[in-house]
Amino acid sequence: MAHPDPDRLAAALAPFAPRAAPPRAAADGLVSLILDVSGLDEAGRAALERDAKAALMAVPGVTGVRALLTAERRERRLIAVGSGKGGVGKSTIAANLAIAMARAGARVGLVDADIYGPSQPRLMGAEDARPVAEDKQLIPIPTRYGVPMLSMGQLVAPGKALAWRGPMASGALGQLVDARWEGIDWLVVDLPPGTGDVQLSMIQKHRPAAAVIVSTPQDVALIDAVRAMDLFATAQVPVLGLIENMAGYLCPACGALSHPFGHGGAEAEAARRGLPLLGRVPLDLAIRTASDAGTPPAAGEGPEAALFAGIAAAVLAAMEPKRG
Ligand SMILES: Nc1ncnc2c1ncn2[C@@H]1O[C@H](COP(=O)(O)OP(=O)(O)OP(=O)(O)O)[C@@H](O)[C@H]1O
């Protein structure tokens, strides 16, 4: 049988450019075809493979086609949101940061790795959603805020305590981070508080591009925040800066700002370490009620949205030199 003509093979694949690489034919007429299926869904991939194979099979001398489908692996960057202590508002900040980054035009996903208290499904208004897996890979849940997400809380029944030990916890983290994050450039990862197994697994296996640390102004919270910063710094994960949450109490009646937890501590600590204070979020009833209702303030139009937009801009600007 005649060896397939390379020009005719190339012509047959022309309609599939730029997804089809130039085919190679062996002497027995078997053609190897490489197709780039990035961004296509299952049906799109199948159609492309079927049509390209059919086009090649029509070329004289072709006895068979072996297709290899490749998806361009986007370089996703992880931004870890950590805190030293629990309850400082880390999850609230992570959700609003992700939404504000998306509003600024970034392609952002959100991973809730807070195994011991996953609160992102509630914050993002996605409590009833359950992710499905395809080829053993989880598909992120879309949210109405343009930020797809996955949470430990979506993998178990609501309200069920996650009494996982280290290896199980880091295995679950892997499933969330290595999910099918198609079209996503940034993954904001809400870590559990402290410096435990999940943080170590995050640093060792998933190499965040950067970390931001959330603290309240109290001294105790700051001491723990410093510990969290040290963990990232030791592992050479750049810490972009500190976000001070519950920085002053915004009185809903008169609008006055007071400072029951102290003032200026986080800024001073950040400055001591040569780090920027990326933003300051007051203790604000509107933030709590909006968050609890699954309508993060960053998605709204109020002053809180502007505040989170400023923090997102600071984070994106700090990442700019690290984009490579
Ligand atoms: N700036 C704020 N103003 C008012 N309420 C806030 C603010 N930040 C967080 N909260 C509220 O504080 C509570 C704890 O916040 P959140 O769950 O984000 O903390 P966390 O640090 O992630 O906690 P954990 O470590 O337990 O997961 C929530 O009810 C949240 O709505």
The ligand as an ORCA input file, in Angstrom:
! r2SCAN-3c Opt
* xyz 0 1
  N     -14.967     42.458     59.459
  C     -15.970     41.779     59.997
  N     -17.050     42.408     60.505
  C     -18.068     41.717     61.085
  N     -18.089     40.398     61.195
  C     -17.044     39.711     60.705
  C     -15.939     40.360     60.078
  N     -15.069     39.401     59.682
  C     -15.602     38.228     60.041
  N     -16.777     38.401     60.656
  C     -17.654     37.389     61.237
  O     -16.889     36.668     62.190
  C     -17.224     35.283     62.162
  C     -15.958     34.451     61.922
  O     -15.471     34.760     60.635
  P     -14.795     33.653     59.704
  O     -15.586     32.396     59.699
  O     -14.477     34.307     58.424
  O     -13.460     33.425     60.552
  P     -12.309     32.381     60.352
  O     -11.063     33.049     60.799
  O     -12.316     31.817     58.996
  O     -12.767     31.312     61.384
  P     -12.321     29.789     61.487
  O     -10.881     29.835     61.687
  O     -13.094     29.316     62.681
  O     -12.747     29.156     60.203
  C     -18.286     35.141     61.088
  O     -19.544     35.162     61.672
  C     -18.090     36.371     60.203
  O     -19.278     36.786     59.570
*
